[in-house]
Amino acid sequence: MTFGAQQTMNGRPPQRRRARRLIPLGVALWAVLEIWLLTLVAGAAGGLTVFALLAGGVVLGSYVIKRAGRRAWKRLTVSLQPGGATAEPGGQETGGNALTMLGGLLIILPGLLSDAAGLLCLFPPTRALLRKAGERWLNRPAAPGTLGDAFRKARTADLGGMGAAGGPGGPGGKVVQGEVIRDDEPPAPRPGGPRLPR
């Protein structure tokens, strides 16, 4: 596993290097397009309308994030109670609040394109499509030794380290050899070693 050396295939640079150059360019183009659209709206409807749109986006995005956070906190408290379930009250599992929070964050960001992308994250049919696309992207094979490979292994591993029987050493579990040292008792004398004063 090599981390420092960049491997090339057929004399071409790896895809990661190209992505590192294209991401800042994409962000800059996004910002220029957002500013251009805001100036178009300001020219057509006035600066007060643009200010109202931006302020409304901050208020709506904050409300969405706050609501998703409350839902996540409620789901956590229910799951920690004895006999608690993680399903929604309506009987269907939503699969988390990541896209809802991302949508709220995109709505808070100033700009019309980010607002449209945030609304796509909140609208249930497009949210389901985005979730499926994200799962496919996360489950795609990654080159060994890369961060994507480590992330995939972490997602598929048994994170609790507990086996099927509820103990360590089951499938995916790890047993760590060690010795327990208690502070409330004096150490026991070792055979053949010097005796410690008490």
N, C-alpha and C positions, 0 to 999 in steps of 0.2 A: 504494500500500500504506500504510494508516494503522494505526499501533499505538496511539497515545495516545487517539484519539477512539473512543468507544463508539457504534456505529451501531445505530439502532433500526429495526425494520421494523414498519410499521403501528402505531406508538406503543407497542409492547411491548418490554420490556428483552430483551437477548440472553440466550441459554441459559447462557453462561458465568457471568453474574452470579448466576443462580438456583442453579447448581451450587455456586458458592462459598459460598452461604448454607446449602445443604443438606448439604454434606459434614461440617462440624462437628456439625450436629444428628444426622446418622447415626452418627458416631463416639461421641457422648455416649449415644445410645440403645443402641448396641452394648455400651458399658461398663456401663450400668445393667442391661441384660439379663444380661450375664456375671456381675455381682455377685449379682443375684437368683437365678440358677441355682446359683451356688456356695453361697449361703445355704440354698437348698432341699436340696441334696445334704448339706450339713453338718448340717442339722436331721434328715434321714432316716438318714444313715449315720455321722455324727460328723465332727468336725474332723480326726481323724487320717486318715480316708479322703480328705478333700479335699486335705490336705497330700501324701498319697501320689500322688494323681492329678496334682497340679501338679508334684511332683518327677519323676514318671515322664514327664510331658510334656516337661520340660526335657531329661532324659536322652535320650529318643527323638528329639526334634527336633534335638539336637546331633549325634546319630549320623547322622541323615538328611542334615544339611547337610555333615558331614564326609565322608560317603560320596560325595555328589554332587560335592563339591569335588575329591576324589581322582579321580573318573571324568573330570571336566573337565580336570584336570591331565594325566592319562594320555592323553586324546584329543588334547590340545595337543602333548605330546611326540611322539606317534606321527605327527601331521600335520606336524611340523617336520623329521622325519627324511626323508632322500631316499627317495622311493618310498613314503612313508607314506600310509595311507588314513585317512579320517575316519569310516568305518563302524564300528559296534559289532561285537564278536567274533561275535555270533550272526547277523550278516548283515543286520540291519535297523537303520535309522537311527532314533534316538529323538528327534531334533530339539532337543536341548539339555537343560539341567538347570534352566531357569528355574522351571518349575512344581514341580520336586522341591525346590529350595531355598526357594521360597515356602511349600510345604507344611511343611517343617521349621521355618521361621520362625513360621508360624501355630501349630504344635504347641508351640513354646517359649513363646509368649505365654500368660499365665495365663488360663484360661477354658475352658469346655466347648464353646462355639460355635466358637471359634477352633481348638480341637482337631478338631472335626468338619469344618470347612472345610479344615484342613491334611490330614486323611485323604482328603478328596475330591480334593485335588491329588496325592496319592500313589497312589491306586487307579487302575490303568491305564485302564479304560474311561471313568471320569469325567475323568481327565487328558487323554485324547484329545478328549473333548467340550469341555473348557475351552480346550484349545489351538486347536481350530477356532473357537470363539467369540471368542477373543482375536485370532486372525488376521483374522476378519471385522471386528472392531472397529477394528483397526489399519489395515485397507485401506479403510475407509469414506471417502467423499469429505469433505474438510474445506474450510471457507471459505478463500479465498485470503488469504494474509498472516497466518494464525494459526500457532500453534506446531504444531498437528496437521498442517497443510499442509507445513510445513518438515520435520517428522519423516517424513512420507510420501515427500517428495522425496529425503530422505537415504537412506531404505531402498531406493528404487528406483534410485538413482544408482550408477554404477560407482565404488565407494569407492576402489579402488586407482588409478584414473585411467589404467589400462592398456587399450589397445584389443585388438581381436581378434588382432592380430599381435604383441602383447606390448609395444607401445611406446605412448608418449603420443600422443594425437590420434586414437585409435580412437573408437568410439561411446561417448560420455559422458566421454571423456578431455579434459583441458585442457592447453594449451601455454602456459607462462609464459615470456615473453621476459625475458632477463636477461644478465648478464655475470659470468663466473667470475673472481674475484680470488684469487690464490694468495698466501699469506703467505711462502712460501719463496723467491720470486723477486722481484727489485726490479721496480717498475712500468716498463713500456716507455714510451719517450718518445712523446708524441702529436705528430703533424705540426702544425707551426705554433704549438706551445705552448712554454712555457719548459722548459729542460732541468733535470732534477733532479740534484742532486749525488749522487755515489756514494760 
